């Protein structure tokens, strides 16, 4: 965990205990939200659910409907991260209902966007038939979120309004990407990038360029992927988000391995290793990736000097196996065909 986040977390926990001792329920609820956000950032989803559940209970007790709605959204997001989509959607739809009842258009827009992201996550993890249904539901929710943006235009700052629109464009890009519609996907993502760059929205810019890099990688457009990842890395550093820095270095290493720049790929993995934070890629997996890249580097060097057919076949097999381990299946197939 980033040292600043550790300090903040410790402070929030101390403040929460004091607020509980004074029976200041409103402050306790706010601190539950802050603590839950940090837990969620570092993948501690069960701990985050516990904090946001307490936030929800306190908001209900205080009659704070919007506080209750926000807590429902937060619980839903963390359940979604654990793959508990049905439970997540139930809470997120509750968030939408409360937002509408209160006439809060900002929370209504957020509700539709969150519902869309949950359906999108569901689409990415299910079989083909279920994925198609969830994908269509995600698109409908994101279109609703885009429509809801117009309701809040007059009540928020231009940068916040454009941030909302930009994120929806990005999410629609991910929907089209999952369908294999790469043209519409790229168009939507580029719309989001233009907004992020114009309004200096670092978080949105990071998300857009990370997604574009994945799109370029699948299209074997390695130089474009690396350019996008360089921007994403700059944004992560500006935001001081160590989790994103680590993940971007890993993503960059994958691209570099695809274009056979094994030395730089290893350098990126070493950089990621030095960032000691919890993220989706475990330390064990990171070490495994490094060994795969190292094997590929050694094999590629030996391929330049070996002439014996059996030795060459063995080296191509090492290259193929390692590429497959990294998820570089096109590269793996190319090498298997040479065995």
C-alpha positions as CSV (number, residue, x, y, z in Angstrom):
1,X,0.0,0.0,0.0
2,X,1.3,3.5,-0.8
3,X,2.7,5.2,2.3
4,X,0.3,8.2,1.9
5,X,-2.6,5.8,1.7
6,X,-1.3,4.0,4.8
7,X,-1.2,7.3,6.7
8,X,-4.7,8.3,5.5
9,X,-6.1,4.9,6.4
10,X,-4.6,5.0,9.9
11,X,-6.0,8.5,10.4
12,X,-9.5,7.6,9.2
13,X,-9.6,4.6,11.5
14,X,-8.5,6.7,14.5
15,X,-11.0,9.4,13.6
16,X,-13.8,6.8,13.2
17,X,-13.1,5.4,16.7
18,X,-13.4,8.9,18.2
19,X,-16.6,9.7,16.2
20,X,-18.1,6.4,17.5
21,X,-17.1,7.2,21.0
22,X,-19.0,10.6,20.6
23,X,-21.9,8.9,18.9
24,X,-21.4,11.2,15.9
25,X,-23.1,8.8,13.4
26,X,-22.9,11.2,10.4
27,X,-19.1,11.5,10.8
28,X,-18.8,7.7,11.3
29,X,-20.7,7.1,8.0
30,X,-18.4,9.6,6.1
31,X,-15.3,7.9,7.5
32,X,-16.6,4.4,6.6
33,X,-16.8,5.7,3.1
34,X,-13.2,6.9,3.1
35,X,-11.9,3.7,4.6
36,X,-13.9,1.6,2.2
37,X,-12.5,3.6,-0.8
38,X,-8.9,2.8,0.3
39,X,-9.6,-0.9,0.9
40,X,-11.2,-1.1,-2.5
41,X,-8.3,0.6,-4.2
42,X,-6.0,-2.2,-3.0
43,X,-8.3,-5.1,-3.7
44,X,-9.5,-5.6,-0.2
45,X,-13.1,-5.9,-1.4
46,X,-14.5,-7.8,1.6
47,X,-13.2,-5.2,4.0
48,X,-14.6,-2.5,1.8
49,X,-18.0,-4.1,1.7
50,X,-18.0,-4.3,5.5
51,X,-17.2,-0.5,5.8
52,X,-19.8,0.5,3.1
53,X,-22.4,-1.8,4.7
54,X,-21.9,0.1,8.0
55,X,-22.1,3.4,6.0
56,X,-25.4,2.2,4.5
57,X,-26.9,1.2,7.9
58,X,-25.9,4.5,9.5
59,X,-27.3,6.5,6.5
60,X,-30.6,4.6,6.9
61,X,-30.7,5.4,10.6
62,X,-30.0,9.1,10.0
63,X,-32.6,9.2,7.2
64,X,-29.9,10.2,4.7
65,X,-31.3,8.8,1.5
66,X,-28.5,9.9,-0.8
67,X,-25.9,8.6,1.7
68,X,-27.8,5.3,1.6
69,X,-27.8,5.3,-2.2
70,X,-24.1,6.0,-2.4
71,X,-23.3,3.2,0.0
72,X,-25.4,0.8,-2.1
73,X,-23.4,1.8,-5.1
74,X,-20.1,1.3,-3.3
75,X,-21.1,-2.1,-1.9
76,X,-22.3,-3.1,-5.4
77,X,-19.0,-2.1,-7.0
78,X,-17.0,-4.2,-4.5
79,X,-19.3,-7.2,-5.0
80,X,-18.9,-6.8,-8.7
81,X,-15.1,-6.9,-8.3
82,X,-15.6,-10.3,-6.5
83,X,-17.7,-11.6,-9.4
84,X,-20.9,-11.5,-7.4
85,X,-22.9,-9.8,-10.2
86,X,-26.5,-10.6,-9.2
87,X,-26.0,-9.3,-5.7
88,X,-24.1,-6.2,-7.1
89,X,-26.9,-5.4,-9.6
90,X,-29.6,-5.7,-6.9
91,X,-27.8,-3.0,-4.8
92,X,-27.0,-0.8,-7.8
93,X,-30.6,-0.8,-9.0
94,X,-31.5,0.1,-5.4
95,X,-29.1,3.1,-5.8
96,X,-30.9,4.1,-9.1
97,X,-34.3,3.9,-7.4
98,X,-33.3,6.1,-4.5
99,X,-31.6,8.6,-6.8
100,X,-34.7,8.9,-8.9
101,X,-37.0,9.2,-5.8
102,X,-34.8,12.0,-4.5
103,X,-34.6,13.7,-7.9
104,X,-30.8,13.6,-7.8
105,X,-29.7,13.5,-11.4
106,X,-26.0,13.2,-10.6
107,X,-26.5,10.0,-8.7
108,X,-28.9,8.8,-11.3
109,X,-26.2,9.2,-14.0
110,X,-23.7,7.4,-11.7
111,X,-26.2,4.6,-11.1
112,X,-26.7,3.9,-14.8
113,X,-22.9,4.0,-15.4
114,X,-22.3,1.6,-12.5
115,X,-25.0,-0.8,-13.7
116,X,-23.4,-0.7,-17.2
117,X,-20.0,-1.5,-15.8
118,X,-21.3,-4.5,-13.9
119,X,-23.0,-5.9,-17.0
120,X,-19.8,-5.3,-18.9
121,X,-17.8,-7.2,-16.2
122,X,-20.4,-10.0,-16.4
123,X,-20.1,-10.1,-20.2
124,X,-16.3,-10.5,-19.9
125,X,-16.6,-13.5,-17.6
126,X,-19.5,-15.5,-19.0
127,X,-20.0,-18.0,-21.9
128,X,-20.8,-16.7,-25.4
129,X,-24.6,-16.7,-25.1
130,X,-24.7,-15.1,-21.6
131,X,-21.9,-12.7,-22.6
132,X,-24.0,-11.4,-25.5
133,X,-27.0,-10.7,-23.4
134,X,-25.0,-8.9,-20.7
135,X,-23.1,-6.9,-23.4
136,X,-26.4,-5.6,-24.8
137,X,-27.6,-4.7,-21.3
138,X,-24.4,-2.9,-20.7
139,X,-24.8,-0.8,-23.9
140,X,-28.4,0.1,-22.9
141,X,-27.2,1.2,-19.4
142,X,-24.4,3.3,-20.8
143,X,-26.7,5.0,-23.3
144,X,-29.0,5.8,-20.4
145,X,-26.0,7.2,-18.5
146,X,-25.1,9.3,-21.5
147,X,-28.7,10.7,-21.7
148,X,-28.6,11.4,-17.9
149,X,-25.5,13.5,-18.5
150,X,-27.7,16.2,-20.1
151,X,-29.8,16.4,-17.0
152,X,-26.8,17.5,-14.9
153,X,-25.0,19.8,-17.4
154,X,-26.4,23.0,-15.8
155,X,-25.6,21.9,-12.2
156,X,-22.0,20.8,-12.5
157,X,-18.7,22.3,-13.6
158,X,-17.9,21.8,-17.3
159,X,-14.9,19.6,-16.4
160,X,-17.1,17.3,-14.3
161,X,-19.8,17.1,-17.0
162,X,-17.2,16.2,-19.7
163,X,-15.6,13.7,-17.3
164,X,-19.0,11.9,-17.0
165,X,-19.4,11.9,-20.8
166,X,-15.8,10.8,-21.4
167,X,-16.1,7.8,-19.1
168,X,-19.3,6.7,-20.8
169,X,-17.6,6.9,-24.2
170,X,-14.8,4.8,-22.9
171,X,-17.2,2.2,-21.5
172,X,-19.1,2.1,-24.8
173,X,-15.7,1.5,-26.4
174,X,-15.1,-1.5,-24.2
175,X,-18.6,-2.8,-25.0
176,X,-17.9,-2.6,-28.8
177,X,-14.4,-4.1,-28.2
178,X,-15.9,-7.1,-26.5
179,X,-18.1,-7.6,-29.6
180,X,-15.1,-7.5,-31.9
181,X,-16.3,-4.2,-33.4
182,X,-12.8,-2.6,-33.2
183,X,-13.6,0.4,-35.4
184,X,-16.5,1.7,-33.3
185,X,-14.5,0.7,-30.2
186,X,-11.5,2.8,-31.2
187,X,-13.8,5.7,-32.2
188,X,-15.4,5.8,-28.8
189,X,-12.1,5.5,-27.0
190,X,-10.6,8.3,-29.0
191,X,-13.6,10.6,-28.2
192,X,-12.9,9.9,-24.5
193,X,-9.2,10.7,-25.0
194,X,-9.9,14.0,-26.6
195,X,-12.1,15.0,-23.7
196,X,-9.6,13.8,-21.1
197,X,-6.7,15.7,-22.7
198,X,-8.7,18.9,-23.3
199,X,-9.9,19.1,-19.7
200,X,-6.7,17.7,-18.1
201,X,-8.6,14.7,-16.6
202,X,-5.6,12.6,-15.5
203,X,-7.7,9.6,-14.2
204,X,-9.8,9.4,-17.3
205,X,-6.7,9.8,-19.5
206,X,-5.1,6.9,-17.7
207,X,-8.1,4.7,-18.2
208,X,-8.5,5.6,-21.9
209,X,-4.9,5.1,-22.8
210,X,-4.7,1.8,-20.9
211,X,-7.8,0.5,-22.8
212,X,-6.5,1.8,-26.2
213,X,-3.2,0.0,-25.6
214,X,-5.0,-3.3,-25.1
215,X,-6.9,-2.6,-28.4
216,X,-3.7,-1.8,-30.3
217,X,-2.0,-4.9,-28.8
218,X,-4.7,-7.2,-30.1
219,X,-4.3,-5.5,-33.5
220,X,-0.5,-6.1,-33.4
221,X,0.0,-2.3,-33.5
222,X,2.8,-2.4,-31.0
223,X,4.3,1.1,-31.4
224,X,0.8,2.7,-30.9
225,X,0.3,0.5,-27.8
226,X,3.6,1.6,-26.3
227,X,2.8,5.2,-26.9
228,X,-0.5,4.9,-25.2
229,X,1.1,3.1,-22.2
230,X,3.7,5.8,-21.9
231,X,0.9,8.3,-21.5
232,X,-0.9,6.0,-19.1
233,X,2.3,5.7,-17.0
234,X,2.7,9.5,-16.9
235,X,-0.9,9.9,-15.7
236,X,-0.5,7.2,-13.0
237,X,2.7,9.0,-11.8
238,X,0.9,12.4,-11.7
239,X,-2.0,10.8,-9.7
240,X,0.6,9.0,-7.4
241,X,-1.3,5.8,-8.0
242,X,1.2,3.1,-7.3
243,X,-1.3,0.3,-8.2
244,X,-1.8,1.8,-11.7
245,X,2.0,2.4,-12.1
246,X,2.7,-1.3,-11.3
247,X,-0.1,-2.5,-13.7
248,X,1.1,-0.3,-16.5
249,X,4.7,-1.5,-16.3
250,X,3.3,-5.1,-16.5
251,X,1.1,-4.2,-19.5
252,X,4.1,-2.5,-21.1
253,X,6.3,-5.6,-20.5
254,X,3.7,-7.7,-22.3
255,X,3.7,-5.5,-25.4
256,X,7.5,-5.4,-25.4
257,X,7.7,-9.2,-25.2
258,X,5.3,-9.3,-28.2
259,X,7.7,-7.3,-30.3
260,X,10.7,-9.3,-29.1
261,X,12.3,-6.5,-27.0
262,X,12.9,-8.8,-24.1
263,X,15.6,-6.7,-22.4
264,X,13.3,-3.7,-22.0
265,X,10.4,-6.0,-21.0
266,X,12.5,-7.4,-18.2
267,X,13.4,-3.8,-17.1
268,X,9.6,-3.0,-16.9
269,X,8.9,-6.1,-14.8
270,X,11.8,-5.2,-12.5
271,X,10.2,-1.7,-12.1
272,X,6.8,-3.3,-11.3
273,X,8.5,-5.6,-8.8
274,X,10.0,-2.6,-6.9
275,X,6.5,-1.1,-6.4
276,X,5.3,-2.9,-3.3
277,X,1.5,-2.7,-3.5
278,X,-1.3,-5.2,-3.8
279,X,-2.8,-5.4,-7.3
280,X,-4.5,-7.8,-9.6
281,X,-1.2,-9.3,-10.6
282,X,0.3,-11.2,-7.7
283,X,4.1,-11.2,-6.9
284,X,4.2,-14.9,-7.8
285,X,2.7,-14.2,-11.2
286,X,5.1,-11.3,-11.8
287,X,8.1,-13.5,-11.1
288,X,6.7,-16.2,-13.4
289,X,6.3,-13.6,-16.2
290,X,9.9,-12.5,-15.6
291,X,11.2,-16.1,-16.0
292,X,9.2,-16.5,-19.2
293,X,10.6,-13.3,-20.7
294,X,14.1,-14.4,-19.6
295,X,13.7,-17.8,-21.3
296,X,12.5,-16.1,-24.5
297,X,15.5,-13.7,-24.5
298,X,18.0,-16.6,-24.0
299,X,16.3,-18.7,-26.7
300,X,16.2,-15.9,-29.2
301,X,19.9,-15.3,-28.7
302,X,20.6,-19.0,-29.1
303,X,18.5,-19.1,-32.3
304,X,21.1,-16.7,-33.9
305,X,23.9,-19.2,-33.4
306,X,22.5,-22.7,-33.5
307,X,22.2,-24.6,-36.8
308,X,21.3,-28.1,-35.6
309,X,17.6,-28.8,-36.5
310,X,16.8,-30.6,-33.2
311,X,18.3,-27.8,-31.2
312,X,16.4,-25.2,-33.2
313,X,13.2,-27.1,-32.7
314,X,13.7,-27.2,-29.0
315,X,14.4,-23.4,-28.9
316,X,11.3,-22.6,-30.9
317,X,9.3,-24.8,-28.5
318,X,10.7,-22.8,-25.5
319,X,9.8,-19.6,-27.3
320,X,6.3,-20.9,-28.0
321,X,5.7,-22.2,-24.5
322,X,6.8,-19.0,-22.9
323,X,4.8,-16.8,-25.2
324,X,1.7,-18.9,-24.4
325,X,2.4,-18.5,-20.6
326,X,2.4,-14.7,-21.2
327,X,-0.9,-14.9,-23.1
328,X,0.9,-14.0,-26.4
329,X,-1.0,-16.7,-28.4
330,X,-0.2,-15.3,-31.9
331,X,3.5,-15.3,-31.1
332,X,3.1,-18.8,-29.5
333,X,1.5,-20.3,-32.6
334,X,4.1,-18.7,-34.9
335,X,6.8,-20.4,-32.9
336,X,5.0,-23.8,-32.6
337,X,4.7,-23.9,-36.4
338,X,8.5,-23.7,-36.6
339,X,9.0,-26.7,-34.2
